[in-house]
Amino acid sequence: MNRDRLLEEARESYRSGKLAEARSACERILQLRPADADALTTMAAIAADERKTEEGMRWAFLAAAADPAAPGPHYVMGRLCQDDGRLAEAETHYRRSLSLKADQPRAHNNLGAVLQMQGQLQAAVESYRRALALDPTLPQANQNLASILRDGAAAENAIAGFQRLLQENPRDAQAHTDLGNVYRELGRHREAIASYGRAIDCNPELAEAHFARSFELLTCGEYEEGWREYEWRWRVKALNAPMRAFPEPVWDGRPLSGGTILLHAEQGFGDTLLAARYVPLVAERCKAVVLECQPQLRRLLGGTEALPRFDAHLPLMSLPRVFGTRFETIPWTGPYIRPSTNAPLSSPGPNIGLVWAGEPRQGDDRKRSVTLQMLAPLGETPGATFYSLQKGAGAAQAASPPAGMRFVDLAPRIRDFADTAAFIAQLDLVVTVDTSVANLAGAMGAPTWVLLSTVPDWRYHLEGETTPWYPTMRLFRQASDGDWPGVVARVAQALR
């Protein structure tokens, strides 16, 4: 069989997900032509599909050396680095591939994905649009564009595209996962869970499918299985570093009489604040607890900077699994975070704290953030003074509050979360979007109203005005995707 026929056989097998057959055909080519760039690139792509990063990079470097003008090897290097969480390197490789051949819709899409994960949202949107200009049916680009712009038409195009891919190859685990992601974005949670399940059936080791499924299960209140699936987060290289390695064992929840347990933060501020409720429960099972948290939370939570000797350790967000937390057994015996200082306010009240924006570098921030001007109807509340607790990029908006709103910017007086907590303790109410301040106010047992998108974080679940994680919290949900004006109007009415 000649080389061209073998190469076509390899590519067809690869497209069909028959990786062993594709590899066999490539190996036969390489026996005849060891420097065949096409066969080497296909071998690199096979390794990428199998999550064999080092092997894939070796094949890709050989392919690039065999044909320096070929875009394929650099594209595969980008995939390998992206899957390994090396986003800046992935961006470099995708750009190199596109400089050699500009009309690659998948390369434009993947470049957009790594830009999005690095917080460069506008540049990501431009890359997705370039991909769709070349291939309007590309499901991944439609999916990614929809996730940022909340574009329903793009989401439906993505669903149709993934369904076409799965008709051609029903065993494509990544396509099942991507389809599940679109369903999740649309709030079609049961369909998302089913898609992730099919992905896992095809590839039981696909960490991204397990991790995504965990969020959907938790959102639906199915905690037992949800917490188990959540442990796959350590194997999603693009999102998390591996669990920190210590000589001491990972704590499994059993009593450690006379021992010290280290609890260490692993994710965002809100997750640390939510999990802090478990610290007293851990303390009941050991002699001492050491908490390592983010510097911004250290003064509030009494976290340590230098680690002392300890006997076992556990990441904070593994505590719900270790304690067997179910929807009906979420720990709450009252407020578990209390400020150590006071920050009196001069206004007689009602005094209302405001937070309107999250971290813009997060890919889903556009779903949860609003602008200060969008909260203008709240300013009609008789006698109310509004205090900005906003930090980060959104804090600049406090320089131009809505006309007629009695407004005080507290940001210059806030160094860390201990200061924020001291102010919350003096407020009558906190009105916030889904940010770390919502978790802080909830953990303090402060009256807290949270503005939520149609597809909220798992801790708020799918319906109702309350969450068992924070009993003093009231939830205001969008009636339809993007309907922040409707949410703000209901908050304003409730305030009046």
LUMRO-137848 format. One record per residue (C-alpha): residue in one letter; x, y, z. Coordinates in steps of 0.1 Angstrom, whole numbers. Layout:
BEGIN
+------+-------+-------+-------+
! code !     X !     Y !     Z !
+------+-------+-------+-------+
!    A !     X !     Y !     Z !
...
+------+-------+-------+-------+
This chain:
BEGIN
+------+-------+-------+-------+
! code !     X !     Y !     Z !
+------+-------+-------+-------+
!    M !     0 !     0 !     0 !
!    N !    15 !    34 !   -10 !
!    R !    21 !    62 !    14 !
!    D !    -8 !    84 !     3 !
!    R !   -33 !    57 !     8 !
!    L !   -19 !    48 !    42 !
!    L !   -21 !    85 !    52 !
!    E !   -57 !    87 !    42 !
!    E !   -64 !    55 !    61 !
!    A !   -47 !    70 !    92 !
!    R !   -67 !   103 !    89 !
!    E !  -100 !    86 !    84 !
!    S !   -94 !    63 !   114 !
!    Y !   -84 !    93 !   135 !
!    R !  -116 !   112 !   125 !
!    S !  -136 !    81 !   134 !
!    G !  -120 !    79 !   168 !
!    K !  -102 !    46 !   160 !
!    L !   -69 !    57 !   174 !
!    A !   -52 !    23 !   175 !
!    E !   -59 !    19 !   137 !
!    A !   -47 !    54 !   130 !
!    R !   -15 !    48 !   149 !
!    S !    -9 !    15 !   131 !
!    A !   -12 !    32 !    97 !
!    C !    11 !    60 !   107 !
!    E !    37 !    36 !   120 !
!    R !    37 !    18 !    87 !
!    I !    44 !    52 !    69 !
!    L !    72 !    61 !    93 !
!    Q !    89 !    27 !    87 !
!    L !    92 !    38 !    51 !
!    R !    96 !    75 !    57 !
!    P !   108 !    84 !    92 !
!    A !   106 !   121 !    85 !
!    D !    71 !   122 !    71 !
!    A !    56 !   154 !    86 !
!    D !    20 !   144 !    80 !
!    A !    24 !   110 !    98 !
!    L !    43 !   126 !   126 !
!    T !    17 !   153 !   131 !
!    T !   -11 !   126 !   132 !
!    M !     9 !   107 !   158 !
!    A !    11 !   139 !   178 !
!    A !   -27 !   144 !   175 !
!    I !   -33 !   108 !   186 !
!    A !   -12 !   114 !   217 !
!    A !   -30 !   146 !   224 !
!    D !   -64 !   128 !   223 !
!    E !   -49 !   103 !   247 !
!    R !   -37 !   131 !   270 !
!    K !    -1 !   119 !   266 !
!    T !    15 !   154 !   267 !
!    E !    52 !   145 !   266 !
!    E !    48 !   119 !   239 !
!    G !    27 !   143 !   218 !
!    M !    52 !   171 !   221 !
!    R !    80 !   148 !   209 !
!    W !    60 !   138 !   178 !
!    A !    50 !   174 !   171 !
!    F !    86 !   187 !   174 !
!    L !    97 !   160 !   150 !
!    A !    70 !   170 !   126 !
!    A !    79 !   207 !   128 !
!    A !   115 !   199 !   121 !
!    A !   105 !   177 !    91 !
!    D !    85 !   206 !    76 !
!    P !    90 !   240 !    92 !
!    A !    63 !   256 !    70 !
!    A !    36 !   231 !    82 !
!    P !     9 !   247 !   105 !
!    G !    -3 !   213 !   118 !
!    P !    25 !   206 !   143 !
!    H !    22 !   240 !   160 !
!    Y !   -16 !   235 !   162 !
!    V !   -11 !   202 !   180 !
!    M !    15 !   218 !   203 !
!    G !   -11 !   244 !   212 !
!    R !   -36 !   216 !   220 !
!    L !   -11 !   198 !   242 !
!    C !    -1 !   229 !   261 !
!    Q !   -38 !   240 !   265 !
!    D !   -47 !   206 !   279 !
!    D !   -18 !   208 !   303 !
!    G !   -28 !   242 !   316 !
!    R !     1 !   260 !   300 !
!    L !   -20 !   287 !   284 !
!    A !     6 !   313 !   274 !
!    E !    26 !   286 !   256 !
!    A !    -6 !   273 !   239 !
!    E !   -14 !   309 !   227 !
!    T !    21 !   311 !   212 !
!    H !    17 !   278 !   193 !
!    Y !   -17 !   287 !   180 !
!    R !    -5 !   320 !   168 !
!    R !    25 !   304 !   151 !
!    S !     2 !   279 !   133 !
!    L !   -21 !   307 !   122 !
!    S !     8 !   327 !   109 !
!    L !    16 !   298 !    86 !
!    K !   -20 !   292 !    75 !
!    A !   -46 !   318 !    85 !
!    D !   -78 !   299 !    73 !
!    Q !   -79 !   274 !   102 !
!    P !  -113 !   278 !   120 !
!    R !  -103 !   253 !   147 !
!    A !   -71 !   271 !   155 !
!    H !   -89 !   304 !   157 !
!    N !  -114 !   288 !   181 !
!    N !   -87 !   273 !   203 !
!    L !   -68 !   305 !   204 !
!    G !  -100 !   322 !   215 !
!    A !  -104 !   296 !   243 !
!    V !   -69 !   301 !   257 !
!    L !   -74 !   339 !   255 !
!    Q !  -107 !   335 !   274 !
!    M !   -91 !   314 !   301 !
!    Q !   -65 !   342 !   305 !
!    G !   -92 !   368 !   309 !
!    Q !   -88 !   384 !   275 !
!    L !  -125 !   382 !   267 !
!    Q !  -128 !   408 !   239 !
!    A !   -98 !   392 !   221 !
!    A !  -114 !   358 !   226 !
!    V !  -147 !   370 !   210 !
!    E !  -128 !   382 !   180 !
!    S !  -111 !   348 !   176 !
!    Y !  -144 !   330 !   178 !
!    R !  -159 !   353 !   152 !
!    R !  -129 !   346 !   129 !
!    A !  -135 !   309 !   133 !
!    L !  -172 !   312 !   125 !
!    A !  -165 !   334 !    95 !
!    L !  -145 !   305 !    81 !
!    D !  -169 !   278 !    93 !
!    P !  -203 !   290 !   105 !
!    T !  -212 !   255 !   117 !
!    L !  -182 !   249 !   139 !
!    P !  -199 !   238 !   171 !
!    Q !  -170 !   246 !   195 !
!    A !  -168 !   282 !   183 !
!    N !  -206 !   286 !   185 !
!    Q !  -205 !   272 !   220 !
!    N !  -177 !   294 !   231 !
!    L !  -192 !   326 !   216 !
!    A !  -225 !   318 !   233 !
!    S !  -208 !   313 !   267 !
!    I !  -195 !   349 !   266 !
!    L !  -222 !   368 !   247 !
!    R !  -252 !   348 !   259 !
!    D !  -261 !   343 !   222 !
!    G !  -290 !   318 !   220 !
!    A !  -287 !   313 !   183 !
!    A !  -250 !   305 !   186 !
!    A !  -259 !   280 !   214 !
!    E !  -285 !   262 !   192 !
!    N !  -260 !   261 !   163 !
!    A !  -235 !   245 !   187 !
!    I !  -260 !   219 !   198 !
!    A !  -268 !   210 !   161 !
!    G !  -231 !   209 !   153 !
!    F !  -222 !   185 !   182 !
!    Q !  -252 !   163 !   173 !
!    R !  -238 !   160 !   138 !
!    L !  -204 !   151 !   151 !
!    L !  -219 !   124 !   173 !
!    Q !  -239 !   109 !   145 !
!    E !  -206 !   104 !   127 !
!    N !  -188 !    92 !   158 !
!    P !  -211 !    82 !   187 !
!    R !  -180 !    73 !   208 !
!    D !  -165 !   109 !   207 !
!    A !  -162 !   116 !   244 !
!    Q !  -151 !   152 !   240 !
!    A !  -181 !   160 !   217 !
!    H !  -205 !   145 !   244 !
!    T !  -187 !   167 !   270 !
!    D !  -189 !   198 !   248 !
!    L !  -226 !   192 !   241 !
!    G !  -231 !   189 !   279 !
!    N !  -215 !   223 !   284 !
!    V !  -239 !   239 !   260 !
!    Y !  -269 !   223 !   277 !
!    R !  -255 !   236 !   310 !
!    E !  -252 !   272 !   296 !
!    L !  -288 !   270 !   285 !
!    G !  -300 !   257 !   319 !
!    R !  -309 !   223 !   305 !
!    H !  -294 !   205 !   334 !
!    R !  -308 !   170 !   330 !
!    E !  -297 !   169 !   294 !
!    A !  -262 !   181 !   305 !
!    I !  -259 !   154 !   331 !
!    A !  -269 !   128 !   305 !
!    S !  -243 !   141 !   280 !
!    Y !  -216 !   140 !   306 !
!    G !  -226 !   105 !   315 !
!    R !  -223 !    94 !   279 !
!    A !  -189 !   110 !   277 !
!    I !  -178 !    91 !   307 !
!    D !  -192 !    59 !   292 !
!    C !  -170 !    65 !   262 !
!    N !  -139 !    75 !   282 !
!    P !  -141 !    68 !   319 !
!    E !  -109 !    87 !   325 !
!    L !  -121 !   120 !   310 !
!    A !  -117 !   143 !   340 !
!    E !  -134 !   173 !   323 !
!    A !  -166 !   153 !   319 !
!    H !  -165 !   141 !   356 !
!    F !  -158 !   176 !   369 !
!    A !  -185 !   193 !   348 !
!    R !  -210 !   166 !   358 !
!    S !  -202 !   173 !   395 !
!    F !  -214 !   209 !   391 !
!    E !  -246 !   198 !   375 !
!    L !  -253 !   172 !   402 !
!    L !  -246 !   197 !   430 !
!    T !  -268 !   223 !   413 !
!    C !  -296 !   197 !   412 !
!    G !  -290 !   189 !   449 !
!    E !  -276 !   154 !   443 !
!    Y !  -248 !   159 !   467 !
!    E !  -236 !   124 !   474 !
!    E !  -226 !   116 !   438 !
!    G !  -218 !   153 !   432 !
!    W !  -190 !   154 !   458 !
!    R !  -175 !   122 !   445 !
!    E !  -173 !   136 !   410 !
!    Y !  -160 !   169 !   423 !
!    E !  -127 !   152 !   433 !
!    W !  -119 !   149 !   396 !
!    R !  -110 !   186 !   397 !
!    W !   -74 !   177 !   405 !
!    R !   -70 !   160 !   371 !
!    V !   -84 !   188 !   350 !
!    K !   -50 !   203 !   340 !
!    A !   -64 !   234 !   323 !
!    L !   -82 !   245 !   355 !
!    N !   -63 !   233 !   385 !
!    A !   -28 !   224 !   396 !
!    P !   -25 !   189 !   410 !
!    M !   -34 !   186 !   447 !
!    R !    -5 !   200 !   468 !
!    A !    20 !   172 !   476 !
!    F !    29 !   168 !   513 !
!    P !    46 !   139 !   530 !
!    E !    17 !   137 !   554 !
!    P !   -15 !   118 !   543 !
!    V !   -47 !   133 !   530 !
!    W !   -72 !   133 !   559 !
!    D !  -101 !   109 !   553 !
!    G !  -123 !   122 !   581 !
!    R !  -115 !    97 !   608 !
!    P !  -106 !   110 !   643 !
!    L !   -70 !   119 !   646 !
!    S !   -66 !   119 !   684 !
!    G !   -36 !   141 !   694 !
!    G !   -29 !   151 !   658 !
!    T !   -29 !   183 !   639 !
!    I !   -48 !   187 !   606 !
!    L !   -39 !   213 !   580 !
!    L !   -68 !   227 !   559 !
!    H !   -56 !   246 !   529 !
!    A !   -75 !   269 !   504 !
!    E !   -75 !   258 !   468 !
!    Q !  -100 !   280 !   449 !
!    G !  -117 !   314 !   451 !
!    F !  -124 !   335 !   482 !
!    G !  -161 !   325 !   481 !
!    D !  -152 !   288 !   483 !
!    T !  -129 !   294 !   513 !
!    L !  -156 !   314 !   531 !
!    L !  -182 !   287 !   524 !
!    A !  -159 !   258 !   536 !
!    A !  -148 !   277 !   567 !
!    R !  -180 !   264 !   585 !
!    Y !  -164 !   230 !   586 !
!    V !  -134 !   241 !   607 !
!    P !  -151 !   235 !   641 !
!    L !  -163 !   201 !   629 !
!    V !  -127 !   192 !   620 !
!    A !  -116 !   204 !   654 !
!    E !  -139 !   179 !   671 !
!    R !  -119 !   151 !   655 !
!    C !   -83 !   161 !   662 !
!    K !   -61 !   180 !   687 !
!    A !   -55 !   211 !   666 !
!    V !   -65 !   226 !   632 !
!    V !   -43 !   248 !   611 !
!    L !   -60 !   269 !   584 !
!    E !   -40 !   281 !   554 !
!    C !   -60 !   306 !   533 !
!    Q !   -55 !   334 !   509 !
!    P !   -37 !   365 !   523 !
!    Q !   -68 !   387 !   519 !
!    L !   -87 !   363 !   542 !
!    R !   -59 !   356 !   567 !
!    R !   -67 !   384 !   592 !
!    L !  -104 !   375 !   591 !
!    L !  -101 !   338 !   594 !
!    G !   -70 !   335 !   616 !
!    G !   -51 !   317 !   588 !
!    T !   -15 !   309 !   591 !
!    E !    13 !   321 !   568 !
!    A !    41 !   297 !   579 !
!    L !    31 !   261 !   581 !
!    P !    38 !   243 !   614 !
!    R !    41 !   206 !   618 !
!    F !     9 !   187 !   610 !
!    D !    -1 !   151 !   607 !
!    A !   -27 !   151 !   579 !
!    H !   -40 !   176 !   554 !
!    L !   -71 !   183 !   533 !
!    P !   -81 !   209 !   506 !
!    L !  -110 !   230 !   519 !
!    M !  -135 !   221 !   492 !
!    S !  -131 !   184 !   500 !
!    L !  -146 !   189 !   534 !
!    P !  -183 !   185 !   522 !
!    R !  -174 !   151 !   508 !
!    V !  -154 !   140 !   539 !
!    F !  -183 !   150 !   562 !
!    G !  -209 !   133 !   539 !
!    T !  -228 !   165 !   534 !
!    R !  -263 !   161 !   519 !
!    F !  -287 !   188 !   508 !
!    E !  -306 !   182 !   541 !
!    T !  -275 !   181 !   563 !
!    I !  -256 !   213 !   553 !
!    P !  -238 !   224 !   585 !
!    W !  -254 !   256 !   600 !
!    T !  -256 !   263 !   637 !
!    G !  -256 !   301 !   632 !
!    P !  -231 !   327 !   619 !
!    Y !  -195 !   313 !   619 !
!    I !  -176 !   344 !   608 !
!    R !  -175 !   374 !   631 !
!    P !  -154 !   406 !   626 !
!    S !  -129 !   414 !   653 !
!    T !  -132 !   452 !   648 !
!    N !  -160 !   477 !   644 !
!    A !  -165 !   502 !   616 !
!    P !  -194 !   525 !   626 !
!    L !  -213 !   543 !   599 !
!    S !  -226 !   579 !   603 !
!    S !  -259 !   575 !   585 !
!    P !  -290 !   567 !   607 !
!    G !  -302 !   542 !   580 !
!    P !  -314 !   522 !   564 !
!    N !  -278 !   515 !   555 !
!    I !  -274 !   491 !   525 !
!    G !  -242 !   477 !   511 !
!    L !  -237 !   472 !   474 !
!    V !  -215 !   449 !   453 !
!    W !  -222 !   449 !   415 !
!    A !  -193 !   431 !   398 !
!    G !  -171 !   400 !   401 !
!    E !  -137 !   392 !   387 !
!    P !  -137 !   401 !   350 !
!    R !  -110 !   376 !   342 !
!    Q !  -133 !   348 !   350 !
!    G !  -149 !   334 !   318 !
!    D !  -184 !   334 !   332 !
!    D !  -182 !   368 !   348 !
!    R !  -206 !   384 !   323 !
!    K !  -233 !   361 !   335 !
!    R !  -232 !   374 !   371 !
!    S !  -220 !   410 !   370 !
!    V !  -239 !   442 !   364 !
!    T !  -230 !   479 !   364 !
!    L !  -235 !   504 !   392 !
!    Q !  -257 !   524 !   369 !
!    M !  -280 !   494 !   364 !
!    L !  -288 !   496 !   402 !
!    A !  -301 !   531 !   399 !
!    P !  -337 !   521 !   407 !
!    L !  -326 !   511 !   442 !
!    G !  -317 !   547 !   449 !
!    E !  -354 !   555 !   451 !
!    T !  -356 !   537 !   485 !
!    P !  -368 !   564 !   510 !
!    G !  -341 !   575 !   534 !
!    A !  -316 !   548 !   524 !
!    T !  -279 !   553 !   521 !
!    F !  -259 !   530 !   499 !
!    Y !  -224 !   520 !   508 !
!    S !  -201 !   505 !   482 !
!    L !  -182 !   474 !   493 !
!    Q !  -170 !   469 !   457 !
!    K !  -133 !   461 !   452 !
!    G !  -115 !   451 !   420 !
!    A !  -120 !   463 !   385 !
!    G !  -156 !   473 !   391 !
!    A !  -147 !   497 !   419 !
!    A !  -139 !   525 !   395 !
!    Q !  -176 !   529 !   388 !
!    A !  -181 !   542 !   423 !
!    A !  -167 !   576 !   412 !
!    S !  -200 !   581 !   392 !
!    P !  -229 !   568 !   412 !
!    P !  -265 !   569 !   399 !
!    A !  -281 !   604 !   401 !
!    G !  -301 !   608 !   432 !
!    M !  -287 !   579 !   451 !
!    R !  -272 !   587 !   485 !
!    F !  -239 !   569 !   481 !
!    V !  -207 !   564 !   501 !
!    D !  -177 !   546 !   486 !
!    L !  -161 !   525 !   513 !
!    A !  -135 !   509 !   490 !
!    P !  -106 !   533 !   501 !
!    R !  -111 !   521 !   536 !
!    I !  -111 !   484 !   528 !
!    R !   -77 !   466 !   529 !
!    D !   -90 !   430 !   531 !
!    F !  -120 !   409 !   540 !
!    A !  -116 !   417 !   577 !
!    D !  -124 !   454 !   569 !
!    T !  -153 !   443 !   546 !
!    A !  -167 !   422 !   574 !
!    A !  -165 !   451 !   599 !
!    F !  -186 !   473 !   576 !
!    I !  -211 !   445 !   569 !
!    A !  -217 !   442 !   606 !
!    Q !  -229 !   478 !   607 !
!    L !  -252 !   475 !   577 !
!    D !  -289 !   467 !   577 !
!    L !  -287 !   448 !   544 !
!    V !  -262 !   438 !   517 !
!    V !  -273 !   437 !   481 !
!    T !  -248 !   419 !   458 !
!    V !  -243 !   399 !   427 !
!    D !  -228 !   364 !   432 !
!    T !  -194 !   373 !   445 !
!    S !  -172 !   365 !   475 !
!    V !  -190 !   393 !   495 !
!    A !  -222 !   373 !   491 !
!    N !  -205 !   343 !   508 !
!    L !  -190 !   366 !   535 !
!    A !  -223 !   383 !   544 !
!    G !  -240 !   349 !   544 !
!    A !  -214 !   334 !   566 !
!    M !  -219 !   363 !   590 !
!    G !  -256 !   357 !   591 !
!    A !  -262 !   392 !   578 !
!    P !  -294 !   400 !   558 !
!    T !  -282 !   395 !   522 !
!    W !  -300 !   398 !   489 !
!    V !  -282 !   381 !   459 !
!    L !  -289 !   389 !   423 !
!    L !  -286 !   357 !   402 !
!    S !  -285 !   348 !   365 !
!    T !  -307 !   320 !   351 !
!    V !  -279 !   295 !   354 !
!    P !  -264 !   303 !   389 !
!    D !  -236 !   287 !   408 !
!    W !  -244 !   253 !   423 !
!    R !  -248 !   266 !   459 !
!    Y !  -279 !   285 !   449 !
!    H !  -296 !   256 !   431 !
!    L !  -323 !   260 !   406 !
!    E !  -354 !   275 !   422 !
!    G !  -367 !   293 !   453 !
!    E !  -357 !   324 !   472 !
!    T !  -334 !   307 !   497 !
!    T !  -303 !   285 !   499 !
!    P !  -296 !   261 !   528 !
!    W !  -260 !   272 !   527 !
!    Y !  -268 !   307 !   540 !
!    P !  -302 !   309 !   558 !
!    T !  -302 !   348 !   560 !
!    M !  -299 !   351 !   523 !
!    R !  -327 !   360 !   499 !
!    L !  -323 !   352 !   462 !
!    F !  -336 !   372 !   432 !
!    R !  -334 !   352 !   401 !
!    Q !  -335 !   363 !   364 !
!    A !  -368 !   352 !   349 !
!    S !  -351 !   350 !   315 !
!    D !  -315 !   350 !   303 !
!    G !  -299 !   385 !   307 !
!    D !  -330 !   401 !   323 !
!    W !  -311 !   421 !   349 !
!    P !  -335 !   450 !   347 !
!    G !  -363 !   427 !   358 !
!    V !  -342 !   415 !   388 !
!    V !  -333 !   451 !   398 !
!    A !  -369 !   461 !   396 !
!    R !  -380 !   434 !   420 !
!    V !  -352 !   443 !   444 !
!    A !  -362 !   479 !   443 !
!    Q !  -398 !   470 !   450 !
!    A !  -388 !   448 !   479 !
!    L !  -367 !   476 !   494 !
!    R !  -395 !   500 !   492 !
+------+-------+-------+-------+
